[in-house]
Amino acid sequence: MERIRERVIQIYGNLVSLLQKCIFCILSVGPIPNHIAFIMDGNRRFTKKCKLMEGAGHKVGFSALMSMLKYCYEFGVRYVTVYAFSIENFKRSPEEVQSLMDLMLEKIEEILKKQSIVNRYGVRVIFSGNLKLLSEPVRLAAERAMLATAKNSKAVLSICVAYTSTNEIMHAVQESCEEKWDEITLLNSSGAGYGLISLGGYEQDEMDHLIKLTDIEKHMYMAAAPDPDIIIRTSGETRLSNFLLWQSANCYLYSPSVLWPEIGFRQFLWAILNFQQIHFYLDKLRKQS
């Protein structure tokens, strides 16, 4: 009886997988988003709603993330970004922060396994954020994961940890200023400099363009990925909560009312359909103008 039940479940799973592939085949006729970002909101509320043990919601949420990654990579989305842990999250109780760090460490080790979704789809993993704020075990595990997947080239998974967009922008500006100062110092020492250090001999118009937009963007934590086409935030929230503020000026925000652990294929499908509808509408307007 048990073997029959397992066989039925297997057949059902194969049929569902085949149906999803057929749907993806139809959708691929339209524009495919190059980059989808996720704000995984509602893990703690899911724990309370289902009366689970503390932290159980985040574990269920990880399973939901694996499903979303599978849908993305099978549909042909090359870049996926997830907001895993904000700098603001460090303000939570020490016990909760430690629990989340332990869970993160456990899941990082999982994605390093040979049969993990990362290796199955040839995904390069990048941890984006102020990694110095992480505990040493988690930081070292993140570095191992980035090194182990560095040669994967089919897709990119950016995991934002110890991250806020304002911190990212501040970091990029500081790095740009330091880099430009080093360039000026080197040129001045060789006699071919701008003359900035001596506070003279330099036109104001030229000084205004010392640091360019490209200088700042190349120092962003998210420099390895293009701007997102879609940001999906669960729980019905429409706030970006300090996530990808610089990069999200022209992206579509989709906010399903489900909590993150409850997200599934239906929500993913609806986000793609809405994105394609908006894309077709804007394309039509461009042709009419």
C-alpha positions as CSV (number, residue, x, y, z in Angstrom):
1,M,0.0,0.0,0.0
2,E,2.8,2.4,0.9
3,R,4.6,1.7,-2.4
4,I,1.4,2.4,-4.3
5,R,1.0,5.7,-2.5
6,E,4.6,6.7,-3.3
7,R,4.0,5.8,-6.9
8,V,0.9,7.9,-7.1
9,I,2.7,10.8,-5.6
10,Q,5.6,10.4,-8.0
11,I,3.2,10.3,-11.0
12,Y,1.3,13.4,-9.7
13,G,4.6,15.2,-9.3
14,N,5.7,14.4,-12.8
15,L,2.4,15.6,-14.2
16,V,2.6,18.9,-12.3
17,S,6.2,19.3,-13.5
18,L,5.2,18.7,-17.1
19,L,2.3,21.1,-16.9
20,Q,4.6,23.8,-15.5
21,K,7.1,23.3,-18.3
22,C,4.3,23.6,-20.8
23,I,3.2,26.9,-19.2
24,F,6.8,28.2,-19.3
25,C,7.0,27.3,-22.9
26,I,3.9,29.3,-23.7
27,L,5.1,32.3,-21.6
28,S,8.5,32.3,-23.2
29,V,6.9,33.6,-26.4
30,G,6.6,36.9,-24.5
31,P,9.4,38.9,-22.8
32,I,11.3,37.0,-20.1
33,P,12.5,39.1,-17.1
34,N,16.3,39.1,-16.8
35,H,16.3,39.7,-13.1
36,I,13.8,39.0,-10.4
37,A,14.3,40.1,-6.8
38,F,12.4,38.8,-3.7
39,I,11.7,40.4,-0.4
40,M,10.8,37.4,1.8
41,D,8.3,39.0,4.1
42,G,6.1,37.1,6.6
43,N,8.2,34.2,8.0
44,R,7.5,35.2,11.6
45,R,3.8,35.9,11.0
46,F,3.5,32.5,9.4
47,T,5.0,30.9,12.5
48,K,2.4,32.6,14.7
49,K,-0.4,31.9,12.3
50,C,0.3,28.2,12.2
51,K,1.3,28.1,15.9
52,L,4.7,26.6,15.1
53,M,7.9,26.6,17.2
54,E,9.9,29.8,17.0
55,G,12.1,29.8,13.9
56,A,10.0,27.2,12.0
57,G,8.6,29.8,9.7
58,H,12.1,30.6,8.4
59,K,12.8,27.0,7.7
60,V,9.5,26.6,5.7
61,G,10.4,29.9,4.0
62,F,13.7,28.4,2.8
63,S,11.7,25.6,1.1
64,A,9.6,28.3,-0.6
65,L,12.8,30.0,-1.8
66,M,14.1,26.8,-3.3
67,S,10.8,26.5,-5.2
68,M,11.0,30.1,-6.5
69,L,14.6,29.6,-7.6
70,K,13.6,26.4,-9.5
71,Y,10.8,28.3,-11.3
72,C,13.1,31.2,-12.1
73,Y,15.9,29.1,-13.6
74,E,13.6,26.7,-15.5
75,F,11.8,29.8,-17.0
76,G,15.1,31.3,-18.1
77,V,15.5,34.1,-15.5
78,R,19.3,34.6,-15.4
79,Y,19.6,36.8,-12.2
80,V,17.8,36.3,-8.9
81,T,18.3,38.4,-5.8
82,V,16.9,37.6,-2.3
83,Y,16.7,40.0,0.7
84,A,17.8,37.5,3.3
85,F,18.9,39.7,6.3
86,S,18.8,43.4,6.7
87,I,21.3,45.4,8.8
88,E,18.2,46.5,10.7
89,N,17.6,42.9,11.7
90,F,20.6,43.0,14.0
91,K,18.4,45.1,16.3
92,R,16.2,42.1,17.1
93,S,16.8,40.1,20.2
94,P,20.2,38.4,20.4
95,E,18.5,35.0,20.6
96,E,16.6,35.5,17.4
97,V,19.7,37.0,15.6
98,Q,21.8,34.0,16.7
99,S,19.0,31.6,15.6
100,L,18.9,33.2,12.1
101,M,22.7,33.1,11.8
102,D,22.7,29.4,12.7
103,L,20.0,28.8,10.1
104,M,21.9,30.8,7.5
105,L,25.0,28.8,8.2
106,E,23.1,25.5,7.9
107,K,21.5,26.6,4.5
108,I,24.8,27.8,3.1
109,E,26.3,24.4,3.8
110,E,23.3,22.8,2.0
111,I,23.8,24.8,-1.2
112,L,27.4,23.7,-1.3
113,K,26.3,20.0,-1.7
114,K,26.8,18.4,-5.1
115,Q,23.1,17.8,-5.7
116,S,22.0,21.2,-4.5
117,I,19.8,23.5,-6.8
118,V,22.8,25.8,-7.2
119,N,25.0,23.1,-8.8
120,R,22.1,21.5,-10.7
121,Y,21.4,24.7,-12.6
122,G,24.9,26.0,-12.7
123,V,24.3,29.0,-10.5
124,R,27.0,31.4,-9.2
125,V,26.3,32.5,-5.7
126,I,27.2,36.1,-4.6
127,F,26.7,37.4,-1.0
128,S,26.0,41.1,-1.2
129,G,26.2,43.5,1.8
130,N,28.4,44.6,4.6
131,L,29.7,41.1,5.3
132,K,32.0,42.3,8.0
133,L,28.9,42.6,10.2
134,L,28.3,38.8,10.0
135,S,29.6,36.3,12.6
136,E,32.9,34.8,11.5
137,P,31.4,31.3,10.8
138,V,28.7,32.7,8.6
139,R,31.1,35.1,6.8
140,L,33.6,32.3,6.1
141,A,30.8,30.0,4.9
142,A,29.6,32.7,2.6
143,E,33.1,33.2,1.2
144,R,33.4,29.4,0.6
145,A,30.1,29.3,-1.2
146,M,31.2,32.2,-3.5
147,L,34.5,30.5,-4.2
148,A,33.0,27.1,-4.8
149,T,30.4,28.5,-7.3
150,A,32.6,31.1,-9.0
151,K,33.0,29.1,-12.2
152,N,29.2,28.5,-12.6
153,S,28.0,30.7,-15.5
154,K,24.4,29.8,-16.3
155,A,22.8,32.0,-13.7
156,V,23.5,34.3,-10.7
157,L,22.0,34.2,-7.2
158,S,22.6,37.3,-5.2
159,I,21.9,36.9,-1.5
160,C,21.6,40.2,0.3
161,V,22.8,39.8,3.9
162,A,23.8,42.5,6.4
163,Y,22.4,44.8,3.7
164,T,20.5,48.0,3.3
165,S,20.3,50.1,0.2
166,T,21.4,53.3,2.1
167,N,24.5,51.4,3.4
168,E,25.2,50.2,-0.1
169,I,25.1,53.7,-1.6
170,M,27.2,55.1,1.2
171,H,29.8,52.4,0.7
172,A,29.8,53.0,-3.1
173,V,30.4,56.7,-2.6
174,Q,33.2,56.2,-0.1
175,E,34.9,53.7,-2.3
176,S,34.6,56.0,-5.3
177,C,36.1,58.9,-3.4
178,E,38.9,56.8,-2.1
179,E,39.7,55.4,-5.6
180,K,39.6,58.8,-7.2
181,W,41.9,60.3,-4.4
182,D,44.4,57.5,-5.0
183,E,44.4,58.2,-8.7
184,I,44.9,61.9,-8.2
185,T,47.7,61.3,-5.6
186,L,49.5,58.9,-8.0
187,L,49.2,61.3,-11.0
188,N,50.4,64.3,-8.9
189,S,53.4,62.3,-7.6
190,S,54.4,61.6,-11.2
191,G,54.0,65.3,-12.2
192,A,51.0,64.5,-14.5
193,G,48.2,65.2,-11.9
194,Y,45.3,67.4,-11.9
195,G,46.7,69.8,-9.4
196,L,43.9,69.2,-7.0
197,I,46.1,68.5,-3.9
198,S,47.6,72.0,-4.2
199,L,44.0,73.4,-4.3
200,G,44.6,75.3,-7.5
201,G,45.0,74.9,-11.3
202,Y,41.8,73.1,-11.8
203,E,38.6,74.3,-13.4
204,Q,35.4,74.0,-11.4
205,D,33.5,72.4,-14.3
206,E,36.1,69.7,-14.4
207,M,36.0,69.2,-10.7
208,D,32.2,68.6,-10.9
209,H,32.8,65.6,-13.0
210,L,35.6,63.9,-11.1
211,I,33.3,61.2,-9.8
212,K,30.9,59.9,-12.4
213,L,27.8,57.7,-12.1
214,T,29.7,54.7,-13.5
215,D,32.3,55.1,-10.7
216,I,29.6,54.8,-8.0
217,E,27.7,52.0,-9.8
218,K,30.8,49.8,-10.1
219,H,31.3,50.0,-6.3
220,M,27.7,48.9,-5.5
221,Y,27.3,45.6,-3.6
222,M,24.9,44.7,-6.5
223,A,27.3,45.6,-9.3
224,A,27.4,42.0,-10.5
225,A,23.7,42.1,-11.5
226,P,21.6,44.3,-13.8
227,D,18.7,46.4,-12.4
228,P,15.8,44.1,-11.5
229,D,12.8,43.8,-13.8
230,I,10.5,42.6,-11.0
231,I,10.6,42.9,-7.3
232,I,8.2,40.5,-5.5
233,R,7.4,41.2,-1.9
234,T,4.9,39.0,-0.1
235,S,2.4,39.8,2.7
236,G,0.8,42.5,0.5
237,E,3.4,45.0,1.5
238,T,4.4,47.6,-1.1
239,R,7.3,49.1,0.8
240,L,10.8,48.4,-0.4
241,S,12.2,48.5,3.1
242,N,15.6,49.9,2.1
243,F,16.1,47.2,-0.6
244,L,17.6,48.0,-4.0
245,L,16.5,51.7,-3.9
246,W,19.2,52.7,-6.4
247,Q,18.4,49.9,-8.8
248,S,14.6,49.7,-8.7
249,A,13.6,53.0,-10.4
250,N,12.0,51.3,-13.4
251,C,11.1,47.9,-12.1
252,Y,7.6,46.3,-11.6
253,L,6.6,45.7,-7.9
254,Y,4.3,42.7,-7.3
255,S,2.9,42.3,-3.8
256,P,0.8,39.1,-3.3
257,S,-1.1,38.9,-0.1
258,V,0.3,35.5,0.9
259,L,3.0,35.2,3.5
260,W,6.4,34.2,2.2
261,P,6.3,30.5,3.2
262,E,2.9,30.3,1.4
263,I,4.2,31.6,-2.0
264,G,3.8,29.2,-4.8
265,F,3.7,28.7,-8.6
266,R,0.4,30.7,-8.9
267,Q,2.0,33.9,-7.5
268,F,5.1,33.4,-9.6
269,L,3.0,32.9,-12.7
270,W,0.9,36.0,-12.0
271,A,4.0,38.2,-11.5
272,I,5.3,37.1,-14.9
273,L,1.9,37.7,-16.6
274,N,1.7,41.2,-15.1
275,F,5.2,42.0,-16.1
276,Q,4.6,40.9,-19.7
277,Q,1.3,42.8,-19.9
278,I,3.1,46.0,-18.7
279,H,5.9,45.3,-21.1
280,F,3.5,45.0,-24.1
281,Y,1.6,48.1,-23.1
282,L,4.8,50.2,-22.8
283,D,6.1,48.8,-26.1
284,K,2.8,49.8,-27.8
285,L,3.1,53.4,-26.4
286,R,6.6,53.6,-27.7
287,K,5.5,52.6,-31.2
288,Q,2.6,55.1,-31.2
289,S,4.9,58.0,-30.1
